[in-house]
Amino acid sequence: MGNYYHLFIQTPEANLVEGMKWFQNTVTRRFNVRHREWGRLFGDRYKAVVVDGRSPYYYETLWDYIHLNPSRARLMDVTRGQSVLDYPWSSIAGGYALMPHQRAKWLAAEQGLATMGVEDTVAGRKKMANRLDKRTA
């Protein structure tokens, strides 16, 4: 999955275009400086899909789609003892599964976990990861 990314963004204002422009420009500049490269990093314009926040079904479907992507891409395999927690580029391993003080401040993990019906506790985070692992099998 080195050629695309997924973001689940809630924006209080209708400013997604400006935010995505800033995000992609910043990532491109930082990547190019770090790797001594030049030029575009992303291809076409991003694709945005509006999600109806009144129904938890939409959130759950999008959550699963995003976090099960490494499994669909065969980058991890639960039948070999791997977990969604083993894919380091996911917000599961790098965010939601971490203790609150270890997470990036911008990640609304508590809200995301609550939407998925689990508490932001060790047991709740484990339940969330186990649920995803079962979906990959």
SENUBA-37331 format. One record per residue (C-alpha): x, y, z; residue number from 1. Coordinates in Angstrom, 1 decimal. Each point is the difference from the previous one (the first is absolute). Example, Ala and Ser with C-alpha at 12.3 -4.5 7.8 and 13.67 -1.06 7.14 Angstrom:
BEGIN
PT     c1     c2     c3 seq
PT   12.3   -4.5    7.8   1
PT    1.4    3.4   -0.7   2
***
This chain:
BEGIN
PT     c1     c2     c3 seq
PT    0.0    0.0    0.0   1
PT    2.9    2.3   -0.7   2
PT   -1.9    2.0   -2.6   3
PT   -3.1    1.3    1.9   4
PT   -1.4    0.7    3.4   5
PT   -3.3    0.2    1.7   6
PT   -1.1    2.7    2.4   7
PT   -3.2    0.2    2.0   8
PT   -0.4    3.7    0.7   9
PT   -2.7    1.9    1.7  10
PT    0.1    3.7   -0.7  11
PT   -2.2    2.5    1.8  12
PT    0.2    2.4   -2.9  13
PT   -0.3   -0.5   -3.7  14
PT    3.7    0.4   -0.6  15
PT    1.1   -3.4   -1.1  16
PT    1.6    1.3   -3.2  17
PT    2.3    2.4    1.9  18
PT    0.9   -2.7    2.6  19
PT    0.8   -2.7   -2.6  20
PT    2.1    2.5   -2.0  21
PT    2.0    0.9    3.1  22
PT    0.3   -3.7    1.0  23
PT    1.2   -1.3   -3.4  24
PT    2.3    2.9   -0.5  25
PT    1.6   -0.4    3.4  26
PT    0.4   -3.7   -0.3  27
PT    1.6    0.4   -3.5  28
PT    2.4    2.7    1.2  29
PT    1.1   -2.0    3.1  30
PT    0.4   -3.2   -2.0  31
PT    2.0    1.8   -2.7  32
PT    2.3    1.7    2.5  33
PT    0.5   -3.2    2.0  34
PT    0.7   -2.2   -3.1  35
PT    1.7    2.7   -2.1  36
PT   -2.6   -0.3   -2.7  37
PT   -1.8    2.5   -2.1  38
PT   -3.5    0.2   -1.5  39
PT   -3.5   -1.2    0.7  40
PT   -0.6   -2.8    2.4  41
PT   -3.7   -0.5   -0.6  42
PT   -1.7   -0.6   -3.3  43
PT   -3.5    1.2   -0.6  44
PT   -2.2    2.0    2.3  45
PT   -1.2   -1.8    3.1  46
PT   -3.3   -1.7    0.1  47
PT   -2.4    1.2    2.7  48
PT   -3.2   -1.9    1.1  49
PT   -2.5    1.5    2.3  50
PT   -1.0   -2.3    2.8  51
PT   -3.3    0.3    1.7  52
PT    0.9    0.4    3.7  53
PT   -3.6   -0.6    1.2  54
PT    0.4   -3.8   -0.5  55
PT    2.6   -2.0    1.8  56
PT   -0.1   -2.5   -2.9  57
PT    1.7    2.4   -2.3  58
PT    2.8    0.7    2.5  59
PT    0.5   -3.7    0.7  60
PT    0.1   -0.9   -3.7  61
PT    2.5    2.7   -0.7  62
PT    2.1   -0.8    3.1  63
PT    0.2   -3.7   -1.0  64
PT    0.8    0.8   -3.7  65
PT    2.9    2.3    1.0  66
PT    1.5   -2.3    2.7  67
PT   -0.4   -3.3   -1.8  68
PT    1.8    1.4   -3.1  69
PT    3.4   -1.5    1.0  70
PT   -1.7   -3.4    0.2  71
PT   -1.7    0.4   -3.4  72
PT    3.4    1.0   -1.5  73
PT    1.5   -3.1    1.6  74
PT    2.4    2.1    2.1  75
PT   -1.0   -1.9    3.1  76
PT   -1.6   -3.4    0.5  77
PT   -1.9   -1.1    3.1  78
PT    0.2   -3.6   -1.0  79
PT    3.8    0.3    0.5  80
PT   -0.5    1.5    3.5  81
PT    0.1    3.6   -1.1  82
PT   -2.3    2.7    1.2  83
PT   -1.2    3.4   -1.3  84
PT    2.3    1.2    2.8  85
PT    3.0   -1.3   -1.9  86
PT   -0.4    2.4   -2.9  87
PT    1.9    3.1    1.2  88
PT   -1.4    2.5   -2.5  89
PT   -3.6   -0.4    1.2  90
PT   -1.6    2.4    2.5  91
PT   -1.0   -3.2    1.9  92
PT    3.6   -0.9    1.0  93
PT    1.3    3.6    0.0  94
PT   -2.9    1.6    1.7  95
PT   -3.2   -1.7    1.2  96
PT    1.7   -2.9    1.7  97
PT    2.4    2.2    1.9  98
PT   -0.5    1.5    3.4  99
PT   -1.5    3.5   -0.2 100
PT    3.2    1.8    1.0 101
PT    1.9   -1.8   -2.8 102
PT   -2.3    1.1   -2.9 103
PT    0.3    2.9   -2.3 104
PT   -2.1    2.9    1.4 105
PT   -1.9    0.4   -3.3 106
PT   -1.4   -3.6    0.0 107
PT   -3.5    0.0    1.5 108
PT    0.5   -3.6    1.2 109
PT   -2.4    0.1    2.9 110
PT   -2.8    1.2   -2.2 111
PT    0.9   -2.6   -2.7 112
PT    0.1   -2.8    2.6 113
PT   -3.3    1.2    1.5 114
PT   -1.6   -0.1   -3.5 115
PT    1.1   -3.6   -0.3 116
PT   -1.6   -0.8    3.3 117
PT    3.2   -0.5    2.1 118
PT    1.5    1.9    2.9 119
PT    3.4    1.6   -0.1 120
PT    1.4   -2.6    2.4 121
PT    2.5   -2.8   -0.5 122
PT   -2.9   -2.5   -0.2 123
PT   -1.9    2.2   -2.4 124
PT    2.9    0.6   -2.4 125
PT    0.7   -3.8    0.0 126
PT   -3.6   -0.7   -0.7 127
PT    0.2    2.4   -3.0 128
PT    3.1   -1.6   -1.4 129
PT   -1.4   -3.5    0.5 130
PT   -3.2    1.0   -1.8 131
PT    2.0    1.1   -3.0 132
PT    2.2   -3.1    0.1 133
PT   -3.1   -2.2   -0.1 134
PT   -1.3    1.9   -3.1 135
PT    3.2   -0.7   -1.9 136
PT   -0.1   -3.8    0.5 137
***
